[in-house]
Amino acid sequence: MLFCDIGNTSYHFLKGKKEFKKAIDSFDPSTIKERIYYISVNRDVSQKLHLLENWIDLSSFIDWEKYYGTMGVDRIFAIEAVDHGIIVDAGSAITVDVVRNGVFEGGSIYLGLKAIECAYKNISPALETAINFELDMSCLPKNTKDAISYAYLKPLRDEVFSHNLPIVLTGGDANKLKKIFPEAKIETKLIFTSMKKMLNKERCD
């Protein structure tokens, strides 16, 4: 069975245990003839795929009444994979979503790591720095790099801990955030897990 998570720049495929990617700009989805279950945040790609009968859009299986209208489908699928916990998805943005006993309670959106570093650099070249994940957040920092890191990491960490729930990390920067959430579980295939779960549920219903 073939699954695909489509972002702004690439098709991310899972077939069995094998993952591979294809660039949006160069890949022709009509070259694949087998049935593919997908989600997409790319509007232009979605319009093309709706014309291909073997590409099945799993977003049509979502119970949208549980979420708000402008919520990203990739974020929803990450949430659907977890019955009880807090999902921290560290991608271009960092989303923090709370699911308690199967009910989505809400969440927040932070700038992603690259975005926050670029934002400070745009203010002043003197503020150009990488986030320090080894920072001791038990005391106030006394240098620029740690001051920036503290201002970004401490509110994020405090919010996540405040919900007192199991923490699930996913996304490209999950391993970096593991340094401030050592007890968290990293789920690199969280969205694919959710896609399989939703497809099985739909078949059972």
SULLINLIN-V547549 format. One record per backbone hydrogen bond with DSSP energy under -1.0 kcal/mol. NH is the residue of the N-H (numbers start at 1). CO is the residue of the C=O. If there is no record, write none. Layout:
nh:NH co:CO
nh:NH co:CO
//
This chain:
nh:3 co:14
nh:4 co:37
nh:5 co:12
nh:6 co:39
nh:7 co:10
nh:11 co:22
nh:12 co:5
nh:13 co:20
nh:14 co:3
nh:15 co:18
nh:18 co:15
nh:20 co:13
nh:22 co:11
nh:24 co:9
nh:27 co:23
nh:31 co:28
nh:32 co:29
nh:36 co:54
nh:37 co:2
nh:38 co:56
nh:39 co:4
nh:41 co:6
nh:46 co:42
nh:47 co:43
nh:48 co:44
nh:49 co:45
nh:50 co:46
nh:51 co:48
nh:52 co:49
nh:55 co:52
nh:56 co:36
nh:58 co:38
nh:60 co:57
nh:61 co:58
nh:62 co:59
nh:64 co:62
nh:66 co:63
nh:67 co:64
nh:71 co:68
nh:76 co:72
nh:77 co:73
nh:78 co:74
nh:79 co:75
nh:80 co:76
nh:82 co:79
nh:85 co:99
nh:86 co:166
nh:87 co:97
nh:88 co:168
nh:89 co:95
nh:90 co:170
nh:91 co:89
nh:91 co:93
nh:94 co:110
nh:95 co:89
nh:96 co:108
nh:97 co:87
nh:98 co:106
nh:99 co:85
nh:100 co:103
nh:102 co:83
nh:103 co:100
nh:105 co:98
nh:108 co:96
nh:110 co:94
nh:112 co:92
nh:116 co:112
nh:117 co:113
nh:118 co:114
nh:119 co:115
nh:120 co:116
nh:121 co:117
nh:122 co:118
nh:124 co:120
nh:127 co:124
nh:128 co:125
nh:147 co:143
nh:148 co:144
nh:149 co:145
nh:150 co:146
nh:151 co:147
nh:152 co:148
nh:153 co:149
nh:154 co:150
nh:157 co:153
nh:158 co:154
nh:159 co:155
nh:160 co:156
nh:161 co:157
nh:162 co:158
nh:164 co:161
nh:168 co:86
nh:169 co:185
nh:170 co:88
nh:173 co:90
nh:174 co:171
nh:177 co:173
nh:178 co:174
nh:179 co:176
nh:180 co:177
nh:181 co:177
nh:184 co:181
nh:185 co:167
nh:187 co:169
nh:190 co:187
nh:193 co:189
nh:194 co:190
nh:195 co:191
nh:196 co:192
nh:197 co:193
nh:198 co:194
nh:199 co:195
nh:200 co:196
nh:201 co:197
nh:202 co:198
nh:203 co:199
nh:204 co:200
nh:205 co:201
//
